[in-house]
Amino acid sequence: MQNTLVEARLWLAQRASAAVLGICVVVHLITIIYATRGGLSAAEILARTRGNGAWLAFYVVFVLAVAVHVPIGLRAIAVEWLGWRSRAGDALLITFSFALVAMGFGAIWGLFF
C-alpha cells in the first residue's frame, strides 16, 4: 500500500510540474521572441530583470518545476528500461534534484542580483 501511495504522489507531481513547465516555457519563449525582435541587447535585458520581483518569482517557479519534473521522469525511465528499483537510485535522483535547484538558483542570482 505504501509503495502505491508513493507512486501515485510521484505521478501527480510529474503531471503537475509538467503543467507548470508548459506555461513557463511558453512565457519564456514569448519573452525571448519579444526581446530579440525588439532589438534588446543583453545589457538592456539585464537592466529590465535586475531587481524585478515578478521575473524573480517566475524563474524561481520555473526552476522548482524543473527540479521536480526531471528527476521523476528519469526515475520512470530507469525503472522501465533498467529495472532500477532501489533506495540508492532514488537518493541519487533526489541529489540530482538538489543540484538542479542549485544550478537554477545560481542562474537566477546572476540574472537578478
Buried (B, 14 or more C-beta within 10 A) or exposed (E): EEEEEEEEEBEEBBEEBBEBBEEBEEEBEEBEEEBEEEEBEEEEBEEEBEEEEEBBEBBBBBBBBBBBBBBBBBBBEBBEEEEBEEEEBBEBBEEBBEEBBEEBBEEBEEBBE
